[in-house]
Amino acid sequence: MTYPAPRPGPCANPYLSGPYAPVHDETTAVDLPVTGRLPAALRGRYLRNGPNPVHVDDPAGHHWLSGDGMIHGVRLRDGRAEWYRNRWVRSDAVAGALGEKLLHGPRHLGMDFAPNTHVQYFAGHCLALVEGGTLPYELDPELYTIGPFDFHGTLPGGLAAHTIVDPRSGELHAVAYCPAWPYVQYVVAGSDGRVRRYVDVPLDGRPMMHDFSLTEHYVLLYDLPVVFARNGRTGAHHPVWDPDRPARLGVLPRDGGAGEVRWLELEPCFVLHQMNAYEPPGTRRLVVHLLRYERWFDAFDPRRPAPGQHVAHLERWTVEPARGTVHRTRLDDLPAEYPRIDPRRLTAHHRFGYAVRQPLPGRGPGLVKYDLERGTREEFTVPEGGDVGEGVFVPAAHDAAEDDGWVLAFAHDPQRGATDLLVLAARDLAAGPVARVHLPVRVPVGFHGNWIPDACP
C-alpha cells in the first residue's frame, strides 16, 4: 500500500539520502525468490526496526534518531520465504499523518512516538522498542500495530531500546531513562508479562543510557559523558557530548536497592552497545565485551559527522567491584558496531560474538565473527556500494553448540537497487551466504532486530 507521505526536499543531510533515505510504501510480497537453499530448520520471522519518517518538516535539521519506526519482516518456513512486509509503527502521530483512525491507549507523560530502535518478543507480545520515556508498542504477527503496551498496567514509566531476556529465568530486564527524570530505572518483568520489580537510581544531568549489561547477579549502568540537552531552535532533546561530565560504571546487585550501586571511575568514552557480560566462576570479577567510542558526536553541531565517521572498537572490560577497578583491553582494531551473541548465552560465559564491520578504504562493510577465546576473527564482506545490517544469530536447535546455527542480516544489493536477507552459516561466515532471500524493495539502513521462532508461545 502506498501512502502520500511528503518527501523531504533536496538537502545535505546524509540521513535523508542514499541508503538512509526513507521509503514511502508499505509492501507485502509473498513467495519470495531465493538464491541458494534456505535451511528447513529456520521456521519463524526475522524482524528489524529502524527510523523511517512519515514526514520531515525541517530536512536540514532532521536527525536520524527522530524518525518514526518502521518494522521490516521476512517469514521463513520449510525452506521457503513465505513473505516480506514492512509497516510503520502506528503512534497517533503516524496514524494521523497516514489518514487512519487513531489507536490511542496508555501513555507515559503524554508522549506519543512510534518506537524506531528494536523489536523484542516477550511473554507472548511482540514489542517495538525505543528509549527516552516512550512506551513500547505491540505488534500483531503480520506487523500491524495493536497499540501502546504498559505490561498490563504495571510499567511505572517508559521502557528502553535494549532489553535482555534472561535465558535462565525467562524474565525481561531493562534500564529505562527519560530526560524528565532525575534517575534511571532498572526494571524487571516476570515471564507473565508483568513488572515485578523496579529500582530508581538517582542521576543528575540527563545521561543517555542506550544499553546496559547484565550478569547472573549484577546490573551494569553506563553513566558516560553523553547527555540530553534541549535544542534552542526546535525545543527537542538530543544527545550531546559533555566533556565536563565524568565517566563511570555503576555496579548494582540484581536484588539490591539504589543505595547499593558501586560507582567505578572510567576514562572518558561512550558505550552505545554492549555484547554480553558474565561472571567467571570462582572469581569476584565481571567480564564485559562491548564496543567503545573515544567520544560521541554532538547532534546540534552543524559539522556533524557523516554516517560511519565516528567509530567504535571491540574491548573487554574486567570489572572488580571490591577493588573499584575497571581494566580495559582492546581486542580488535576494526571499526565495528551492532554486537550480538547467541541469545542462549546471555549473562553467561560466551566464546563467540558477531558485529558489523564499518567500511574501510577499498573495502565494503561486512559481518565479523569473533572467537574471543582464540583471539581470532573471520569476515564476510559485501561489495563496495552495498551495505549490511546487524547480524542476528539463530541456533540450529535448542541444544546446538554455541556457533552451530546461522547469522541473518539485511544487505543492500546496489545492482538490484533492493535488499536481500542473507543467511550465513555461523561456522563458516567467510564462505558467504548459504541463501539469499531477494526482497522486492530497498530496506533503509536501520537499527536492531530479532528472530522470533515459531516455537515461541
C-alpha positions as CSV (number, residue, x, y, z in Angstrom):
1,M,0.0,0.0,0.0
2,T,1.3,3.4,-0.9
3,Y,0.7,6.5,1.3
4,P,1.1,10.1,0.1
5,A,4.0,10.7,2.6
6,P,5.6,14.1,1.9
7,R,9.1,13.6,0.7
8,P,11.9,15.8,2.0
9,G,13.4,18.2,-0.4
10,P,17.0,18.1,-1.5
11,C,19.4,18.8,1.3
12,A,22.9,17.8,2.5
13,N,21.5,15.7,5.4
14,P,23.2,12.3,5.0
15,Y,20.3,10.6,6.9
16,L,17.8,11.5,4.3
17,S,19.6,10.3,1.2
18,G,21.4,7.2,-0.2
19,P,21.0,4.0,1.9
20,Y,19.4,6.0,4.8
21,A,16.7,7.6,2.7
22,P,13.2,6.7,4.0
23,V,10.8,4.6,1.9
24,H,7.2,5.7,1.4
25,D,5.4,2.5,0.6
26,E,4.1,-0.3,2.8
27,T,4.8,-3.5,0.8
28,T,3.5,-7.1,1.1
29,A,5.2,-9.7,-1.1
30,V,4.7,-13.4,-1.0
31,D,6.7,-16.5,-2.2
32,L,10.0,-14.5,-2.4
33,P,12.7,-15.7,-4.7
34,V,15.7,-17.4,-3.1
35,T,19.3,-18.0,-4.3
36,G,20.8,-21.0,-2.6
37,R,19.0,-23.1,-0.1
38,L,17.2,-22.0,3.0
39,P,17.7,-24.3,6.0
40,A,14.5,-26.1,6.7
41,A,15.1,-25.6,10.5
42,L,14.5,-21.9,10.1
43,R,10.8,-21.6,11.0
44,G,9.9,-18.1,12.2
45,R,10.1,-14.4,11.5
46,Y,13.1,-12.2,11.2
47,L,12.0,-8.6,12.2
48,R,14.1,-5.5,12.2
49,N,13.2,-1.9,13.3
50,G,14.5,1.4,12.1
51,P,13.8,5.1,11.6
52,N,11.6,5.9,8.6
53,P,10.0,9.4,9.0
54,V,6.5,9.8,7.5
55,H,7.1,13.5,7.2
56,V,10.1,15.7,7.7
57,D,9.3,19.4,8.4
58,D,12.9,20.5,8.5
59,P,15.2,18.4,6.3
60,A,18.4,20.3,7.2
61,G,17.8,19.8,10.9
62,H,16.5,16.3,10.8
63,H,18.3,13.7,13.0
64,W,18.3,10.0,12.2
65,L,17.2,9.1,15.8
66,S,14.0,11.1,15.4
67,G,12.4,9.1,12.5
68,D,9.2,7.2,13.0
69,G,9.7,3.5,13.5
70,M,9.1,1.0,10.6
71,I,9.3,-2.8,11.1
72,H,10.6,-4.9,8.2
73,G,9.9,-8.6,8.4
74,V,10.6,-11.9,6.5
75,R,8.7,-15.1,7.2
76,L,10.7,-18.3,6.7
77,R,9.2,-21.8,6.9
78,D,10.1,-25.3,5.4
79,G,12.8,-23.9,3.2
80,R,10.6,-21.2,1.7
81,A,10.5,-17.4,2.2
82,E,6.7,-17.0,2.6
83,W,6.5,-13.2,2.8
84,Y,8.1,-9.9,3.2
85,R,6.2,-6.9,4.7
86,N,7.1,-3.5,6.1
87,R,4.8,-1.5,8.3
88,W,5.1,1.8,10.2
89,V,4.5,1.6,13.9
90,R,1.2,3.4,14.4
91,S,1.7,6.0,17.0
92,D,-1.2,8.5,17.0
93,A,1.0,11.0,15.1
94,V,1.8,8.4,12.4
95,A,-1.7,7.1,12.1
96,G,-3.0,10.7,11.8
97,A,-0.4,11.5,9.1
98,L,-1.5,8.4,7.2
99,G,-5.1,9.4,7.4
100,E,-6.0,6.5,9.6
101,K,-8.0,6.0,12.8
102,L,-6.0,6.7,15.9
103,L,-5.4,3.7,18.2
104,H,-5.0,5.7,21.5
105,G,-4.1,3.7,24.6
106,P,-1.9,4.4,27.7
107,R,0.9,7.0,27.6
108,H,3.9,7.9,29.8
109,L,4.0,11.7,30.4
110,G,1.7,12.1,27.4
111,M,4.5,11.1,25.0
112,D,3.4,9.7,21.6
113,F,6.2,8.3,19.4
114,A,6.5,5.4,17.1
115,P,9.3,3.3,18.6
116,N,12.1,3.0,16.0
117,T,15.0,1.2,17.6
118,H,14.4,-2.5,18.4
119,V,11.9,-5.3,18.4
120,Q,11.6,-7.9,21.1
121,Y,9.3,-10.9,21.7
122,F,8.4,-11.4,25.3
123,A,5.6,-13.2,27.2
124,G,3.5,-13.6,24.1
125,H,3.9,-10.0,23.0
126,C,5.9,-8.6,20.0
127,L,7.1,-5.2,21.1
128,A,8.6,-2.3,19.1
129,L,11.1,-0.5,21.5
130,V,12.7,2.9,21.9
131,E,14.3,4.8,24.8
132,G,13.7,8.2,26.3
133,G,10.4,7.5,28.2
134,T,8.1,6.3,25.4
135,L,6.1,3.1,26.0
136,P,6.7,0.1,23.7
137,Y,4.1,-0.6,21.0
138,E,2.7,-4.1,20.5
139,L,2.5,-5.6,17.0
140,D,0.5,-8.5,15.7
141,P,2.0,-11.4,13.7
142,E,1.6,-9.5,10.5
143,L,3.3,-6.4,11.8
144,Y,0.2,-4.3,12.3
145,T,0.2,-2.1,15.4
146,I,-2.1,-3.2,18.3
147,G,-1.2,-0.1,20.4
148,P,1.0,1.0,23.3
149,F,1.9,-1.7,25.8
150,D,2.4,-1.0,29.5
151,F,2.9,-4.5,30.8
152,H,-0.7,-4.9,31.8
153,G,-0.7,-1.7,33.7
154,T,2.5,-2.5,35.8
155,L,5.2,-0.5,33.9
156,P,5.9,2.6,36.1
157,G,7.3,4.7,33.2
158,G,8.7,4.2,29.7
159,L,10.9,1.2,28.8
160,A,14.2,1.1,26.8
161,A,15.6,0.4,23.4
162,H,17.6,-2.6,24.7
163,T,16.2,-5.3,26.9
164,I,17.7,-8.6,27.9
165,V,15.6,-11.8,28.4
166,D,17.5,-13.9,30.9
167,P,17.7,-17.5,29.4
168,R,17.8,-18.9,32.9
169,S,14.6,-17.3,34.4
170,G,12.8,-16.1,31.3
171,E,12.5,-12.6,32.9
172,L,13.0,-9.4,30.9
173,H,15.4,-6.8,32.3
174,A,15.8,-3.2,31.1
175,V,17.3,0.1,32.2
176,A,15.0,2.9,31.3
177,Y,15.6,6.7,31.3
178,C,13.7,9.8,30.4
179,P,15.0,13.4,30.0
180,A,12.3,14.4,32.5
181,W,13.5,12.0,35.2
182,P,16.3,12.7,37.8
183,Y,17.1,9.0,37.8
184,V,17.4,5.9,35.6
185,Q,15.1,2.9,36.3
186,Y,16.1,-0.7,36.5
187,V,13.0,-2.8,35.5
188,V,12.4,-6.5,35.8
189,A,9.3,-8.1,34.3
190,G,8.3,-11.7,35.0
191,S,7.5,-14.3,32.4
192,D,3.8,-13.5,32.9
193,G,4.5,-10.1,31.2
194,R,4.1,-8.0,34.4
195,V,6.7,-5.8,36.1
196,R,7.6,-7.4,39.4
197,R,10.4,-5.0,40.5
198,Y,11.9,-1.7,39.7
199,V,14.7,0.5,41.2
200,D,15.1,4.2,40.7
201,V,18.8,5.1,40.7
202,P,19.3,8.9,41.1
203,L,21.4,10.6,38.5
204,D,21.9,14.2,37.6
205,G,22.4,15.7,34.1
206,R,20.0,13.6,31.9
207,P,22.6,11.0,30.8
208,M,21.8,8.9,27.7
209,M,22.0,5.1,28.6
210,H,21.2,3.4,25.3
211,D,22.3,0.0,26.6
212,F,23.3,-1.8,29.8
213,S,24.9,-5.1,30.8
214,L,23.5,-8.0,32.9
215,T,25.3,-10.8,34.6
216,E,23.9,-13.6,36.8
217,H,24.0,-11.3,39.9
218,Y,24.6,-7.8,38.7
219,V,23.4,-4.9,36.5
220,L,25.9,-2.6,34.9
221,L,25.0,1.1,34.3
222,Y,26.9,3.2,31.8
223,D,27.0,6.8,33.2
224,L,29.1,8.4,30.5
225,P,29.6,11.9,29.0
226,V,26.6,11.9,26.6
227,V,23.6,13.8,28.0
228,F,20.3,15.1,26.7
229,A,20.2,18.8,26.0
230,R,17.4,20.9,24.6
231,N,17.8,22.3,21.1
232,G,17.1,26.0,21.3
233,R,15.6,26.1,17.8
234,T,13.3,23.1,17.9
235,G,12.8,22.6,21.6
236,A,13.5,18.9,21.3
237,H,16.0,17.0,23.4
238,H,19.0,15.4,21.6
239,P,22.2,13.7,22.9
240,V,25.3,15.8,23.1
241,W,28.9,15.1,24.3
242,D,29.6,16.8,27.6
243,P,33.4,17.0,28.1
244,D,33.0,18.1,31.7
245,R,30.9,15.1,32.8
246,P,32.9,12.3,34.5
247,A,32.6,8.8,33.1
248,R,31.7,6.0,35.4
249,L,30.3,2.4,35.6
250,G,27.7,1.6,38.1
251,V,27.5,-2.0,39.5
252,L,24.1,-2.7,41.0
253,P,23.2,-6.1,42.6
254,R,20.2,-7.5,40.8
255,D,18.2,-7.7,44.0
256,G,19.8,-4.5,45.5
257,G,18.5,-1.0,46.1
258,A,19.7,2.3,44.7
259,G,22.0,2.8,47.7
260,E,23.9,-0.4,46.8
261,V,25.2,0.9,43.5
262,R,29.0,0.9,43.4
263,W,30.3,3.6,41.0
264,L,33.7,3.0,39.4
265,E,35.6,5.7,37.6
266,L,36.4,5.4,33.9
267,E,38.4,7.3,31.3
268,P,36.1,9.5,29.2
269,C,34.4,7.4,26.5
270,F,31.0,6.3,25.3
271,V,29.4,2.8,25.0
272,L,26.5,2.7,22.7
273,H,26.2,-1.2,22.6
274,Q,27.5,-4.0,24.8
275,M,27.9,-7.5,23.5
276,N,27.5,-9.5,26.8
277,A,28.6,-9.7,30.4
278,Y,29.2,-12.6,32.7
279,E,30.9,-13.7,36.0
280,P,33.8,-16.1,35.6
281,P,33.4,-19.0,38.0
282,G,35.4,-18.8,41.2
283,T,36.3,-15.1,40.8
284,R,34.9,-11.8,42.1
285,R,35.2,-10.3,38.7
286,L,32.8,-9.3,36.0
287,V,33.8,-9.6,32.3
288,V,32.1,-7.4,29.7
289,H,32.6,-7.4,25.9
290,L,31.5,-4.1,24.3
291,L,32.1,-1.5,21.6
292,R,33.8,1.6,22.9
293,Y,33.9,5.1,21.3
294,E,36.6,7.6,22.3
295,R,33.8,10.2,22.2
296,W,30.4,10.7,20.7
297,F,29.2,13.4,18.2
298,D,27.2,16.4,19.1
299,A,23.7,16.2,17.5
300,F,23.5,20.0,17.3
301,D,26.9,20.6,15.6
302,P,26.3,21.8,12.0
303,R,29.5,20.0,11.2
304,R,28.0,16.7,12.4
305,P,29.8,13.6,11.1
306,A,28.7,11.7,8.1
307,P,27.4,8.1,8.8
308,G,30.3,6.0,9.9
309,Q,32.7,8.9,10.8
310,H,32.8,8.1,14.5
311,V,33.9,4.5,15.1
312,A,34.0,2.1,18.0
313,H,36.3,-0.9,18.7
314,L,35.7,-4.2,20.5
315,E,37.0,-4.2,24.0
316,R,37.0,-6.5,27.1
317,W,36.4,-4.8,30.4
318,T,37.4,-6.7,33.5
319,V,35.5,-5.2,36.5
320,E,36.5,-5.8,40.1
321,P,33.8,-4.1,42.2
322,A,35.6,-4.9,45.5
323,R,38.7,-3.1,44.3
324,G,36.8,-0.4,42.5
325,T,38.7,-1.0,39.2
326,V,37.9,-1.5,35.6
327,H,40.7,-2.9,33.3
328,R,40.2,-2.3,29.6
329,T,41.7,-4.4,26.8
330,R,41.2,-3.6,23.2
331,L,40.6,-6.9,21.3
332,D,40.4,-5.7,17.7
333,D,41.3,-2.6,15.6
334,L,38.5,-3.0,13.2
335,P,35.8,-0.3,13.4
336,A,32.7,-2.2,14.3
337,E,29.2,-1.8,15.7
338,Y,25.9,-3.7,16.5
339,P,27.4,-6.6,18.5
340,R,25.4,-9.7,19.1
341,I,25.8,-13.2,20.6
342,D,23.9,-16.5,20.8
343,P,20.9,-15.4,22.9
344,R,21.1,-18.6,24.8
345,R,24.4,-17.4,26.2
346,L,23.2,-14.0,27.5
347,T,24.5,-13.3,31.1
348,A,26.8,-16.4,30.9
349,H,30.2,-17.1,29.5
350,H,30.3,-16.9,25.7
351,R,33.1,-17.7,23.2
352,F,31.7,-16.2,20.0
353,G,30.4,-12.8,19.1
354,Y,29.2,-11.1,15.9
355,A,29.3,-7.4,14.8
356,V,29.0,-5.2,11.7
357,R,32.4,-4.1,10.4
358,Q,32.3,-0.5,9.1
359,P,33.5,0.3,5.5
360,L,37.3,0.6,5.1
361,P,39.2,2.2,2.2
362,G,38.8,-0.1,-0.8
363,R,36.5,-2.5,1.1
364,G,32.8,-2.5,1.6
365,P,31.3,-3.2,5.0
366,G,30.9,-6.7,6.4
367,L,29.9,-9.0,9.2
368,V,32.5,-10.2,11.6
369,K,32.6,-13.3,13.8
370,Y,34.9,-13.1,16.8
371,D,36.4,-16.1,18.6
372,L,37.0,-14.5,22.0
373,E,38.9,-17.5,23.4
374,R,41.4,-17.8,20.5
375,G,41.5,-14.0,19.8
376,T,40.7,-14.6,16.1
377,R,38.1,-13.4,13.7
378,E,36.6,-14.1,10.3
379,E,34.7,-11.8,8.0
380,F,32.1,-11.8,5.2
381,T,32.4,-8.6,3.1
382,V,29.8,-7.1,0.9
383,P,30.8,-5.2,-2.3
384,E,31.6,-1.6,-2.2
385,G,28.5,0.4,-2.7
386,G,26.5,-2.2,-0.8
387,D,25.5,-2.2,2.9
388,V,24.8,-4.8,5.6
389,G,23.0,-4.5,8.8
390,E,23.1,-6.2,12.2
391,G,23.7,-9.9,12.2
392,V,21.3,-11.9,14.4
393,F,22.4,-15.4,15.4
394,V,19.8,-18.2,15.2
395,P,20.8,-21.6,16.8
396,A,20.3,-24.7,14.7
397,A,18.4,-26.3,17.6
398,H,17.8,-25.6,21.2
399,D,20.7,-27.8,22.3
400,A,23.0,-27.0,19.4
401,A,26.6,-25.8,20.1
402,E,27.3,-22.1,20.6
403,D,28.2,-21.4,16.9
404,D,26.0,-24.1,15.3
405,G,23.4,-22.1,13.5
406,W,23.0,-19.1,11.2
407,V,23.5,-15.4,11.1
408,L,20.7,-13.4,9.5
409,A,21.1,-9.9,8.2
410,F,19.6,-7.4,5.7
411,A,22.1,-6.4,3.0
412,H,21.6,-3.8,0.2
413,D,22.3,-5.1,-3.3
414,P,23.3,-2.0,-5.4
415,Q,23.0,-3.9,-8.6
416,R,19.3,-4.7,-7.9
417,G,18.7,-1.4,-6.1
418,A,16.9,-3.6,-3.4
419,T,17.7,-5.6,-0.3
420,D,18.5,-9.3,0.4
421,L,18.0,-11.2,3.6
422,L,21.4,-13.0,4.0
423,V,21.5,-16.4,5.7
424,L,25.1,-17.3,6.6
425,A,26.4,-20.4,8.3
426,A,27.9,-19.2,11.6
427,R,30.7,-21.8,11.5
428,D,31.9,-20.6,8.1
429,L,30.9,-17.0,7.9
430,A,33.6,-16.1,5.4
431,A,32.2,-18.6,2.9
432,G,29.3,-16.3,2.3
433,P,25.5,-16.9,2.4
434,V,24.0,-20.3,2.1
435,A,20.9,-18.5,0.9
436,R,19.8,-15.0,-0.2
437,V,16.2,-14.1,0.0
438,H,15.5,-11.4,-2.6
439,L,13.2,-8.7,-1.3
440,P,11.3,-6.6,-3.9
441,V,12.3,-3.3,-2.3
442,R,15.1,-1.5,-0.6
443,V,15.2,-1.6,3.2
444,P,16.8,1.6,4.6
445,V,19.7,1.4,7.0
446,G,18.2,0.8,10.4
447,F,18.9,-0.4,13.9
448,H,18.1,-3.7,15.6
449,G,16.1,-6.8,15.1
450,N,15.4,-10.3,16.4
451,W,14.5,-13.8,15.2
452,I,11.1,-14.9,16.5
453,P,10.8,-18.7,16.1
454,D,7.5,-20.4,15.6
455,A,8.2,-22.2,18.9
456,C,7.5,-19.0,20.8
457,P,4.2,-19.3,22.7
